[in-house]
Amino acid sequence: MGARLDLDIQQLRVFVTVAKYGSIHRASDILCRSQPSVSAQIKSLETTLGITLFERTSRGMVVTQGGERLLDEAIPLVDQHKQ
């Protein structure tokens, strides 16, 4: 990602969890949040970045090419924040 943005670590955590499990429902269970809350976090992150992070399919959420680039940067940040 070229420009530096101030992204909320909780949004990144939600994004990484949805990407890992491919499901807003599963991510909401793991994060102990409502499905609408998880969906809103993803939508807000997409709006902030101006890209689509997931393709929504009948089988769940599939990370887009732009989402993959963010995921490469988000995973280490989220892991570091856990520590």
BAMIKOL-211967 format. One record per atom (N, C-alpha, C, O): x, y, z; residue number from 1; atom name; residue in one letter. Coordinates in steps of 0.001 Angstrom, whole numbers, plus 500000, padded with zeros to 6 digits. Example, Ala and Ser with C-alpha at 12.3 -4.5 7.8 and 13.67 -1.06 7.14 Angstrom:
<atoms>
ATOM     xx     yy     zz seq atom type
ATOM 513190 494310 507800   1    N    A
ATOM 512300 495500 507800   1   CA    A
ATOM 513200 496700 507800   1    C    A
ATOM 514236 496681 508465   1    O    A
ATOM 512850 497750 507080   2    N    S
ATOM 513670 498940 507140   2   CA    S
ATOM 512900 500030 507870   2    C    S
ATOM 513409 501138 508039   2    O    S
</atoms>
This chain:
<atoms>
ATOM     xx     yy     zz seq atom type
ATOM 500861 498852 500000   1    N    M
ATOM 500000 500000 500000   1   CA    M
ATOM 500918 501224 500000   1    C    M
ATOM 501760 501376 500885   1    O    M
ATOM 500754 502070 499029   2    N    G
ATOM 501652 503192 498834   2   CA    G
ATOM 501610 504225 499939   2    C    G
ATOM 502585 504379 500675   2    O    G
ATOM 500502 504935 500072   3    N    A
ATOM 500378 505987 501080   3   CA    A
ATOM 500104 505375 502445   3    C    A
ATOM 499458 504334 502557   3    O    A
ATOM 500601 506034 503467   4    N    R
ATOM 500359 505570 504830   4   CA    R
ATOM 499035 506128 505312   4    C    R
ATOM 498778 507325 505191   4    O    R
ATOM 498211 505278 505849   5    N    L
ATOM 496934 505677 506405   5   CA    L
ATOM 496896 505264 507861   5    C    L
ATOM 497521 504280 508254   5    O    L
ATOM 496164 506015 508656   6    N    D
ATOM 495957 505623 510040   6   CA    D
ATOM 494743 504699 510083   6    C    D
ATOM 493600 505153 510050   6    O    D
ATOM 495009 503406 510157   7    N    L
ATOM 493936 502423 510177   7   CA    L
ATOM 493734 501934 511599   7    C    L
ATOM 494686 501794 512366   7    O    L
ATOM 492496 501678 511932   8    N    D
ATOM 492123 501183 513251   8   CA    D
ATOM 492539 499718 513374   8    C    D
ATOM 492208 498905 512510   8    O    D
ATOM 493256 499380 514434   9    N    I
ATOM 493733 498012 514629   9   CA    I
ATOM 492564 497033 514757   9    C    I
ATOM 492681 495875 514357   9    O    I
ATOM 491452 497485 515306  10    N    Q
ATOM 490286 496599 515430  10   CA    Q
ATOM 489697 496286 514057  10    C    Q
ATOM 489254 495163 513817  10    O    Q
ATOM 489688 497271 513152  11    N    Q
ATOM 489225 497010 511787  11   CA    Q
ATOM 490138 495991 511116  11    C    Q
ATOM 489668 495083 510431  11    O    Q
ATOM 491440 496145 511315  12    N    L
ATOM 492387 495200 510723  12   CA    L
ATOM 492208 493799 511306  12    C    L
ATOM 492306 492802 510591  12    O    L
ATOM 491947 493736 512598  13    N    R
ATOM 491717 492439 513252  13   CA    R
ATOM 490466 491765 512669  13    C    R
ATOM 490471 490564 512400  13    O    R
ATOM 489410 492539 512479  14    N    V
ATOM 488185 492011 511871  14   CA    V
ATOM 488482 491543 510444  14    C    V
ATOM 488070 490453 510046  14    O    V
ATOM 489192 492363 509685  15    N    F
ATOM 489539 492020 508305  15   CA    F
ATOM 490333 490713 508240  15    C    F
ATOM 490002 489825 507455  15    O    F
ATOM 491363 490595 509050  16    N    V
ATOM 492199 489389 509059  16   CA    V
ATOM 491372 488165 509441  16    C    V
ATOM 491553 487095 508860  16    O    V
ATOM 490479 488304 510396  17    N    T
ATOM 489655 487171 510844  17   CA    T
ATOM 488686 486732 509747  17    C    T
ATOM 488528 485536 509499  17    O    T
ATOM 488039 487697 509089  18    N    V
ATOM 487133 487342 507986  18   CA    V
ATOM 487927 486675 506861  18    C    V
ATOM 487479 485685 506283  18    O    V
ATOM 489102 487219 506554  19    N    A
ATOM 489938 486633 505500  19   CA    A
ATOM 490348 485211 505858  19    C    A
ATOM 490335 484326 505001  19    O    A
ATOM 490707 484988 507100  20    N    K
ATOM 491171 483670 507541  20   CA    K
ATOM 490067 482618 507449  20    C    K
ATOM 490307 481490 507018  20    O    K
ATOM 488861 482995 507856  21    N    Y
ATOM 487767 482024 507913  21   CA    Y
ATOM 486807 482104 506733  21    C    Y
ATOM 485973 481216 506553  21    O    Y
ATOM 486918 483166 505923  22    N    G
ATOM 486077 483286 504736  22   CA    G
ATOM 484607 483471 505033  22    C    G
ATOM 483753 483164 504201  22    O    G
ATOM 484306 483980 506234  23    N    S
ATOM 482909 484071 506648  23   CA    S
ATOM 482717 485179 507683  23    C    S
ATOM 483431 485246 508683  23    O    S
ATOM 481744 486036 507422  24    N    I
ATOM 481402 487064 508408  24   CA    I
ATOM 480767 486398 509627  24    C    I
ATOM 481014 486805 510763  24    O    I
ATOM 479958 485384 509389  25    N    H
ATOM 479310 484672 510498  25   CA    H
ATOM 480356 484053 511423  25    C    H
ATOM 480286 484224 512640  25    O    H
ATOM 481309 483346 510862  26    N    R
ATOM 482353 482693 511673  26   CA    R
ATOM 483212 483731 512386  26    C    R
ATOM 483539 483570 513562  26    O    R
ATOM 483580 484799 511670  27    N    A
ATOM 484393 485865 512275  27   CA    A
ATOM 483642 486512 513432  27    C    A
ATOM 484238 486819 514465  27    O    A
ATOM 482339 486722 513267  28    N    S
ATOM 481569 487347 514349  28   CA    S
ATOM 481547 486455 515585  28    C    S
ATOM 481614 486953 516709  28    O    S
ATOM 481455 485143 515388  29    N    D
ATOM 481509 484209 516521  29   CA    D
ATOM 482865 484279 517221  29    C    D
ATOM 482930 484367 518448  29    O    D
ATOM 483935 484241 516451  30    N    I
ATOM 485291 484244 517009  30   CA    I
ATOM 485586 485554 517742  30    C    I
ATOM 486205 485556 518806  30    O    I
ATOM 485135 486667 517156  31    N    L
ATOM 485420 487989 517726  31   CA    L
ATOM 484393 488421 518776  31    C    L
ATOM 484527 489486 519378  31    O    L
ATOM 483365 487591 518995  32    N    C
ATOM 482276 487922 519933  32   CA    C
ATOM 481639 489271 519584  32    C    C
ATOM 481447 490131 520444  32    O    C
ATOM 481322 489425 518307  33    N    R
ATOM 480652 490629 517803  33   CA    R
ATOM 479469 490196 516956  33    C    R
ATOM 479397 489056 516496  33    O    R
ATOM 478560 491107 516760  34    N    S
ATOM 477414 490795 515910  34   CA    S
ATOM 477848 490779 514438  34    C    S
ATOM 478828 491421 514060  34    O    S
ATOM 477107 490042 513628  35    N    Q
ATOM 477393 490017 512197  35   CA    Q
ATOM 477292 491418 511580  35    C    Q
ATOM 478150 491789 510778  35    O    Q
ATOM 476254 492215 511936  36    N    P
ATOM 476196 493570 511379  36   CA    P
ATOM 477407 494421 511760  36    C    P
ATOM 477856 495246 510964  36    O    P
ATOM 477937 494231 512965  37    N    S
ATOM 479119 494968 513395  37   CA    S
ATOM 480333 494591 512548  37    C    S
ATOM 481088 495465 512120  37    O    S
ATOM 480520 493303 512308  38    N    V
ATOM 481644 492835 511490  38   CA    V
ATOM 481490 493357 510055  38    C    V
ATOM 482454 493841 509462  38    O    V
ATOM 480299 493260 509513  39    N    S
ATOM 480048 493772 508161  39   CA    S
ATOM 480333 495264 508069  39    C    S
ATOM 480926 495727 507095  39    O    S
ATOM 479912 496019 509082  40    N    A
ATOM 480133 497467 509093  40   CA    A
ATOM 481621 497802 509156  40    C    A
ATOM 482069 498751 508513  40    O    A
ATOM 482391 497028 509929  41    N    Q
ATOM 483836 497251 510017  41   CA    Q
ATOM 484505 497016 508662  41    C    Q
ATOM 485369 497789 508249  41    O    Q
ATOM 484107 495960 507982  42    N    I
ATOM 484665 495666 506655  42   CA    I
ATOM 484288 496775 505676  42    C    I
ATOM 485139 497257 504928  42    O    I
ATOM 483029 497178 505677  43    N    K
ATOM 482571 498236 504767  43   CA    K
ATOM 483304 499538 505047  43    C    K
ATOM 483698 500236 504113  43    O    K
ATOM 483489 499873 506299  44    N    S
ATOM 484199 501095 506672  44   CA    S
ATOM 485646 501051 506194  44    C    S
ATOM 486163 502045 505686  44    O    S
ATOM 486295 499917 506354  45    N    L
ATOM 487675 499764 505907  45   CA    L
ATOM 487758 499880 504385  45    C    L
ATOM 488672 500516 503860  45    O    L
ATOM 486815 499273 503683  46    N    E
ATOM 486778 499383 502219  46   CA    E
ATOM 486583 500828 501785  46    C    E
ATOM 487210 501280 500826  46    O    E
ATOM 485727 501546 502478  47    N    T
ATOM 485473 502952 502159  47   CA    T
ATOM 486720 503794 502420  47    C    T
ATOM 487090 504630 501596  47    O    T
ATOM 487361 503576 503555  48    N    T
ATOM 488577 504315 503901  48   CA    T
ATOM 489669 504100 502857  48    C    T
ATOM 490340 505046 502445  48    O    T
ATOM 489843 502848 502434  49    N    L
ATOM 490907 502505 501487  49   CA    L
ATOM 490522 502739 500032  49    C    L
ATOM 491383 502860 499160  49    O    L
ATOM 489220 502800 499784  50    N    G
ATOM 488743 502996 498412  50   CA    G
ATOM 488925 501767 497535  50    C    G
ATOM 489053 501877 496315  50    O    G
ATOM 488934 500590 498163  51    N    I
ATOM 489044 499345 497400  51   CA    I
ATOM 488072 498306 497960  51    C    I
ATOM 487636 498393 499108  51    O    I
ATOM 487751 497340 497135  52    N    T
ATOM 486950 496206 497577  52   CA    T
ATOM 487897 495155 498126  52    C    T
ATOM 488822 494729 497434  52    O    T
ATOM 487678 494738 499348  53    N    L
ATOM 488564 493780 500001  53   CA    L
ATOM 488132 492334 499795  53    C    L
ATOM 488959 491422 499811  53    O    L
ATOM 486838 492133 499601  54    N    F
ATOM 486300 490784 499448  54   CA    F
ATOM 485319 490726 498295  54    C    F
ATOM 484611 491692 498012  54    O    F
ATOM 485287 489584 497639  55    N    E
ATOM 484200 489233 496741  55   CA    E
ATOM 483226 488448 497595  55    C    E
ATOM 483602 487477 498251  55    O    E
ATOM 481989 488869 497584  56    N    R
ATOM 480983 488169 498370  56   CA    R
ATOM 480342 487110 497476  56    C    R
ATOM 479733 487440 496458  56    O    R
ATOM 480476 485849 497851  57    N    T
ATOM 479923 484757 497057  57   CA    T
ATOM 478948 483953 497900  57    C    T
ATOM 478817 484175 499103  57    O    T
ATOM 478269 483019 497254  58    N    S
ATOM 477338 482162 498003  58   CA    S
ATOM 478079 481251 498972  58    C    S
ATOM 477477 480730 499911  58    O    S
ATOM 479376 481051 498758  59    N    R
ATOM 480178 480211 499647  59   CA    R
ATOM 480895 481010 500730  59    C    R
ATOM 481540 480425 501600  59    O    R
ATOM 480794 482314 500690  60    N    G
ATOM 481440 483129 501713  60   CA    G
ATOM 482212 484289 501116  60    C    G
ATOM 481904 484765 500023  60    O    G
ATOM 483204 484728 501841  61    N    M
ATOM 483991 485895 501476  61   CA    M
ATOM 485332 485440 500899  61    C    M
ATOM 486062 484671 501524  61    O    M
ATOM 485641 485927 499700  62    N    V
ATOM 486904 485600 499038  62   CA    V
ATOM 487708 486895 498936  62    C    V
ATOM 487209 487902 498434  62    O    V
ATOM 488940 486866 499407  63    N    V
ATOM 489794 488055 499412  63   CA    V
ATOM 490152 488439 497979  63    C    V
ATOM 490550 487588 497184  63    O    V
ATOM 490008 489730 497650  64    N    T
ATOM 490373 490250 496338  64   CA    T
ATOM 491888 490458 496259  64    C    T
ATOM 492603 490278 497245  64    O    T
ATOM 492357 490834 495089  65    N    Q
ATOM 493776 491116 494921  65   CA    Q
ATOM 494206 492280 495820  65    C    Q
ATOM 495265 492226 496446  65    O    Q
ATOM 493384 493328 495883  66    N    G
ATOM 493671 494447 496773  66   CA    G
ATOM 493636 494021 498229  66    C    G
ATOM 494438 494484 499041  66    O    G
ATOM 492705 493141 498555  67    N    G
ATOM 492621 492607 499909  67   CA    G
ATOM 493845 491791 500276  67    C    G
ATOM 494297 491828 501420  67    O    G
ATOM 494383 491055 499317  68    N    E
ATOM 495603 490261 499563  68   CA    E
ATOM 496776 491169 499917  68    C    E
ATOM 497572 490849 500800  68    O    E
ATOM 496879 492303 499223  69    N    R
ATOM 497973 493244 499522  69   CA    R
ATOM 497839 493785 500942  69    C    R
ATOM 498826 493889 501671  69    O    R
ATOM 496606 494131 501330  70    N    L
ATOM 496390 494616 502696  70   CA    L
ATOM 496662 493499 503700  70    C    L
ATOM 497269 493736 504745  70    O    L
ATOM 496220 492302 503392  71    N    L
ATOM 496400 491169 504291  71   CA    L
ATOM 497878 490928 504589  71    C    L
ATOM 498247 490624 505723  71    O    L
ATOM 498723 491065 503565  72    N    D
ATOM 500164 490886 503756  72   CA    D
ATOM 500733 491860 504791  72    C    D
ATOM 501668 491525 505518  72    O    D
ATOM 500169 493051 504850  73    N    E
ATOM 500626 494049 505826  73   CA    E
ATOM 499875 493955 507146  73    C    E
ATOM 500435 494250 508203  73    O    E
ATOM 498614 493546 507092  74    N    A
ATOM 497770 493539 508288  74   CA    A
ATOM 498117 492409 509251  74    C    A
ATOM 498090 492605 510466  74    O    A
ATOM 498441 491239 508731  75    N    I
ATOM 498724 490095 509607  75   CA    I
ATOM 499847 490399 510596  75    C    I
ATOM 499671 490178 511794  75    O    I
ATOM 501008 490903 510129  76    N    P
ATOM 502071 491215 511117  76   CA    P
ATOM 501659 492303 512113  76    C    P
ATOM 502046 492245 513280  76    O    P
ATOM 500884 493288 511670  77    N    L
ATOM 500434 494349 512581  77   CA    L
ATOM 499513 493807 513657  77    C    L
ATOM 499652 494144 514832  77    O    L
ATOM 498571 492965 513252  78    N    V
ATOM 497628 492373 514198  78   CA    V
ATOM 498376 491444 515168  78    C    V
ATOM 498121 491459 516372  78    O    V
ATOM 499290 490646 514634  79    N    D
ATOM 500084 489756 515504  79   CA    D
ATOM 500910 490552 516493  79    C    D
ATOM 500992 490190 517667  79    O    D
ATOM 501518 491626 516037  80    N    Q
ATOM 502331 492474 516912  80   CA    Q
ATOM 501463 493120 517991  80    C    Q
ATOM 501891 493243 519138  80    O    Q
ATOM 500272 493525 517638  81    N    H
ATOM 499372 494165 518591  81   CA    H
ATOM 498930 493199 519683  81    C    H
ATOM 498694 493614 520818  81    O    H
ATOM 498814 491903 519349  82    N    K
ATOM 498429 490884 520333  82   CA    K
ATOM 499467 490771 521448  82    C    K
ATOM 499137 490470 522594  82    O    K
ATOM 500729 491020 521089  83    N    Q
ATOM 501819 490847 522058  83   CA    Q
ATOM 501992 492018 522926  83    C    Q
ATOM 502869 492022 523790  83    O    Q
</atoms>
